[in-house]
């Protein structure tokens, strides 16, 4: 009984880490995705300065989620990694290249434009690969004898490409609303203008993904449209619609904070929808949370350290955002 409880506690911790990574690093990647749409170098400088103090700390949650999966759900890790080697390696390389570009663009004049494009492409590729990996997991991973039994490119399907573009577009919306919240003047106005079409595109992708997800597995369709779980699945689109109305109203009124919070809400509700589809699966369609879990001793040992570590990370993250709160002064950048 203890092992069952520990398994679900750890599943919740990893889900929390992944969600926090998405909502924090999402707007960071979104700023990079919007880089090519900046009107001039001054706009790009102030956009980058808006995330400069916090961008690397956001990726702590990615390490926590990946490391936690390896430590406490080794079977899931052993199945997911071979199935998603290509998108995961591409994502990691993009994040590394993006980090290099982040620093190097401030150290050169001649090659600054090259590093600008490197930053933008690294952000876009990382976002696309995250969405593609998500789509590949949703559509199911073939498992035989507790090992991955599929091919190298089973992850590449129309559905995974759809989720890839959906995540990249959503990150772009997060980036636009973040810049609207943190910046002033013409760059804020420009980002607010970009946020409107991005919000429509994000909602369209959410609708398409929601439409095709139940078709990936009969279990998804049953959970989405069976009573009483149907109550939750009906609540999600209603809440999405309310958030969309508040986002558009906030953009029209020139609000700073509300559009960003509403954009974050889209991702939280999308995460809830994934949870409705997956539970109690760790790797659909067959590997459950309990089956994928490590021995009880390992779960308990790692949980003790995590219960100390996670509050420290949360405190550090909250303190960083508090210190760098408020608008960015274009004349007094971070660099």
Secondary structure, 3 states (H helix, E strand, C coil): CHHHHHHHHHHHHHHHHHHHHHHHHHHHHHHHHCHHHCCCHHHHHHHHHHHHCCHHHHCHHHHHHHHHHHHHCHHHHHHHHHHCHHHHHHHHHHHHHHHHHHHHCCCCCCCHHHHHHHHHHHHHHHHHHHHHHHHHHHHCCCEECCEECCCCCCCCCHHHHHHHHHHHHHHHHHHHHHHHHHCCHHHHHHHHHHHHHHHHHHHHHHHHHHHHHCCCCHHHHHHHHCCCHHHHHHHHHHHHHHHHHHHHHHHHHCCCCHHHHHHHHHHHHHHHHHHHHHCCEEECCCEEHHHHCCCHHHHHHHHHHHHHHHHHHHHHHHHHHHHCCCCCCCCCCCC
